[in-house]
């Protein structure tokens, strides 16, 4: 997974896979997802990311099956 932030447009782009994009779907006014031929999530774009995605607090936490 890759997260890219474009400060000039305040846009975040999160890539989940390297699959080819078949279609882009609008989820809300500022959130779009890209899906492959099977409808699987490829990436997500978040406009106005600082206010819509709390980018200043970005972190990754892996939870093991024993902890859950």
N, C-alpha and C positions, 0 to 999 in steps of 0.2 A: 504494500500500500504506500502511495506517495501523496503527500499533501503539499500543494503549492499555493502561495499567497501572493497576489499581485496588488501591491500597495497603491499603484497609480489608479486602479479601478475599484479597490476595496473588495476584491473577488477572491474567494477560495475555491480551489479545484482539487478534489480528492479522487485519486485513481485507485480502484480496487483490483482491477485486472488489466491485462494488456489486450483483451479481446477487441475485435472490431466493433465499432458502434453502428448499430442498425437504425436506432431511433432515439431522439431526445424528447423527453416528456416533461411538461411543466407541472411541478408538484404544487407550487404556490407562486406568488408574484416574484419571489426572489430565489427560488430553489428549483433546479432542473436536474434530472437524472438522465444518464445515457444507458441504454440497454443493448444487448447483443441480439442476434437472430432468435435465440430461445427465450428472450425476455429477462435474462439475467443482468443484474446490475454491473455496469462497467465503471462508471464514474458519477460524481455529483458536483454540481457547480452551485455555489452560494454567493449571491450578490449582496452587497452591504454586509459583508462578513463580520466585521467587528461588532456590529450591533445584533446580528442574527445568529452568530455562532460562538460567541465568547472566545475568540482566538487568543486573547491574552492569557487564558487559562488552559491551553491545549496540553493534554498529557495522554499517555497510553498506559493502561494498566491491564496486565494479563492475570486472569483469575483461574486458578487450577480447579479441577473437579473436586479435589479434597476440601478446598476453601469454600466452595459454593454451598 
